[in-house]
Amino acid sequence: MTETMHILRPSTPRRVMGLAIQLILGALLLWLAVMHPPANVLWQLFLIAIGVAALALGQRGWRGSAVAIALRDDGLFQEDGTPIAPLDNIASVDRALFSFKPSNGFLIRLREPAGRAWVPGMWWRVGRRVGIGGVTGGADTKIVADALSFMVAARDGPPR
């Protein structure tokens, strides 16, 4: 039985702000395409496509950020059990200021690629990199990153 050590929940104000920004962007692009159409119909179609994509991304981010991230003794998983980064595949955890990571988040480097996945506002995985954060609170994310770093260090044993 795996033990849940910490649950990383999204911040409600950040979720609402992210949704509002996406909805406003989508609505403005659609309004621009309809009320002030460009001379070229291809640009109008482009504005409509980007506006619809922004609305869809906002809705997907809202649904995706409703599921928390659980730090368990065997790695990082979504609250529903979807694996994000199993502990035995984690090579390192990076919270450096200038690393390519989500806002208020951290970066995990995996030993082996785990496939692409993305939950807007919560986490993404491309190749050997996993980004955790976005609409999560900075203090909670720091706790999870530090705990995960300690778990990786304990698993690997003392340096030789």
N, C-alpha and C positions, 0 to 999 in steps of 0.2 A: 504494500500500500504506500503510495507516495503522499508525502506531507506538503501541504501548501504553506509556504513560509511568508509570502507577502502577495497582496493583490494590488495591481496597478490599475486604478480606475481613472477614466478621463475626467477632467475638470468640466463641470456643467457650463460655466461661463465661456470657456474656450470652445466647447462643442457648439454652443449657440452662436458664438461669434463666427466660427468657421462656416456653419450653415448659412448664416445671414450674408456673409461675404460672397459665398458661392451663388446664392439665390439672387442677390443684387447684381452680380456680374452677369449671370445668365439673362436676367430680365433686361438689363441695359443693352446687352448685345442684340437680343431679339427686338427690343424697341428701336434700336439704331437701324437694324436691317429692314424694319417695316416702315418706320416713320421718316427716315432719311436714307433711303436706299442709295447705294453707290451706283455710278453710271454703268459699271460692268456687272452683269447678272452673276458672274462667278464669284465676285466679292460679296454679293448679297447672300449667295448660298453658303459661302465660307462663314460669314457672320452668323447665319442661322445655325449652321452645324456646330460652331464653337459655343453659341448660346445654349443650345440643347445639351451639349456635352458638359457645360458648367453646371446646369441644373441637375443632370444625372449624377455628376460627381459629388455635388452637394448632398443629394439623397443617399448615395452610396456611403459617403463619409459619415452621415448621421447614423445610418444603420450599423456600419462597421464599428463606430466608436461606442456603441452601446454594449459591446462585449469587452470585458476587462481582460488584462493580461495577468496570469498567475505565475509567480516564481515558485516552483516546486523543487524538491530535492533532486529531481532528475532533469531540470532545465526550465526553460520558458515555454509556456503553453497559453493558448487562449483559455478563457474560463470554460468554454464549451468542450475543451480537450484537444483542440487543433494544435499540433506541435508547431512551435515557432523556431526554437533553437534547443535541441536536446543537449544536456550537459556534456555527454561524451563526444559531441561534435564541435564544441566551442574551443577555439584556440586562444582567443583573447577578448577582453572587454576594453573599449576605448571611450573615455569621456573627455578627451583633449579639446581645448577651445577651438582649434582650427581644423578639426577632423570633419569629414563630410557626414553629418549626422542630423537627425530631425531636431527641431526646436525643443529645448528642455529635455533632450534625450541623450542616448549613447549609441555606440556602434559596437556590434559583435562581429568578430571575424571567425568564420567556421573553418574547420579542417578540410571538410569535403563540401562541395556545393549541394544545396538542398532544394534547388528549384526556385522559380520565381513565385512570389506571392506578394499581395499588397492589400492592406486594410487602411484606407485613407485616414490620416490623422492619428493612427495608433502605431503601425509598424509596416515595414517593407522588407523584402528579402530578394536580393539579386546576386546570383553566383555564390560567393563565399562571404558576403556581407549582409548583415541584418541591422536595420535601423529601428530603434525603439524610441517612441516619444511623439511629440506633436501636440495633441490636445491634453496630454497628461501634465500633472503638476510637477514642477521641477524638484521639489523636495522628495516626493515619492519616487520619482525616477532615479534620483541620486541614491536612495536607499537600495533600490533593486540593483542598480549597476554595481554598487560597492559589495553587496551580498553575493552577486554573481561572480565578481572578481575574486572574492575570498573562496568561493566554492571551486572555481577553476584552479586557484593556487593550491588548495587543499587536495584536490584530485591529482594534480601533477607532482605533489610532494615538494620537498626542499630542493633548491637549486643545487646542481652538482658542480 
